[in-house]
Amino acid sequence: MQITLDLPDNLKLSETDIRTELAIVLFQQKTLLIEQAASLINLDVDDFYQLLIDRQILTPPREPDDDPDELILAHLRISLQQAFTGQTIPLSELWEGING
């Protein structure tokens, strides 16, 4: 589905800016999950999370090493979706290159 918007000529927003603002609003309204909103603007979920922190929409965890529940759940949903669609890595390849 494609949507066309007629915006004023003097509006100083790019398409990317508009998509970003839309993704943020839809996330805030709980219309989109964090990973869906990130996908809307082709951002990694961690980068979108940081954008939300930078905009003071979300509060970072108190402990820097703690992953927030929102990100843990997002990564779990992403991993499950990848598993269901066959986007997996063979176990034999998981540890390749880990020893240097």
C-alpha positions as MATLAB code, in Angstrom:
seq = 'MQITLDLPDNLKLSETDIRTELAIVLFQQKTLLIEQAASLINLDVDDFYQLLIDRQILTPPREPDDDPDELILAHLRISLQQAFTGQTIPLSELWEGING';
ca = [
       0.000    0.000    0.000;
       1.295    3.398   -0.902;
       0.103    6.664    0.612;
       0.525   10.048   -1.013;
       0.716   13.163    1.127;
       0.495   16.713   -0.138;
       2.708   18.796    2.119;
       3.506   22.511    2.014;
       6.482   23.422   -0.165;
       8.165   25.269    2.690;
       8.179   22.196    4.916;
      11.802   21.413    5.677;
      11.360   17.680    6.254;
      12.707   14.917    4.063;
      10.838   11.691    3.438;
      13.142   10.023    5.961;
      12.311   12.683    8.565;
       8.581   12.184    8.013;
       8.903    8.395    8.238;
      10.896    8.775   11.458;
       8.299   11.032   13.058;
       5.515    8.684   11.968;
       7.338    5.647   13.366;
       7.850    7.397   16.706;
       4.202    8.453   16.965;
       2.925    4.989   16.036;
       5.240    3.442   18.637;
       4.098    5.921   21.289;
       0.467    5.147   20.499;
       1.267    1.425   20.853;
       0.146    0.888   17.263;
       3.565   -0.552   16.345;
       5.982   -2.640   18.371;
       9.472   -1.192   18.696;
      10.896   -3.534   16.049;
       8.055   -2.683   13.639;
       8.622    1.042   14.116;
      12.376    0.575   13.596;
      11.708   -1.415   10.442;
       9.498    1.369    9.090;
      12.566    3.604    8.898;
      15.100    0.854    8.148;
      16.823    1.161   11.515;
      18.157   -1.572   13.725;
      15.932   -1.957   16.801;
      18.827   -0.942   19.084;
      19.398    2.255   17.091;
      15.685    3.079   17.181;
      15.687    2.488   20.940;
      18.602    4.925   21.266;
      16.702    7.469   19.155;
      13.779    7.187   21.577;
      16.149    7.734   24.506;
      17.743   10.723   22.751;
      14.266   12.199   22.253;
      13.490   11.510   25.941;
      10.565    9.279   24.983;
      12.089    6.322   26.813;
      14.330    6.339   29.859;
      17.594    4.399   29.678;
      18.107    1.607   32.213;
      19.705    2.619   35.511;
      22.506    0.109   35.047;
      24.358    0.520   31.724;
      24.868   -3.254   31.387;
      21.155   -4.024   31.818;
      19.151   -4.586   28.672;
      15.695   -3.039   28.969;
      12.729   -5.407   28.822;
      11.466   -3.680   25.665;
      14.657   -4.580   23.775;
      14.857   -8.112   25.163;
      11.292   -8.796   24.005;
      11.948   -7.179   20.619;
      15.037   -9.323   20.023;
      13.131  -12.412   21.110;
      10.271  -11.650   18.677;
      12.775  -10.975   15.878;
      14.620  -14.250   16.607;
      11.395  -16.241   16.648;
      10.290  -14.694   13.362;
      13.658  -15.537   11.808;
      13.391  -19.125   13.052;
       9.847  -19.490   11.672;
      10.956  -18.202    8.259;
      14.055  -20.402    8.146;
      16.552  -17.562    8.563;
      18.849  -19.549   10.812;
      22.576  -20.160   11.085;
      23.767  -23.772   11.375;
      25.032  -24.526   14.867;
      28.393  -25.543   13.406;
      28.876  -21.951   12.152;
      27.895  -20.145   15.342;
      31.339  -20.332   16.894;
      33.414  -19.736   13.738;
      36.013  -17.047   14.284;
      35.285  -16.660   18.004;
      38.748  -17.795   19.052;
      40.505  -15.134   17.064;
];
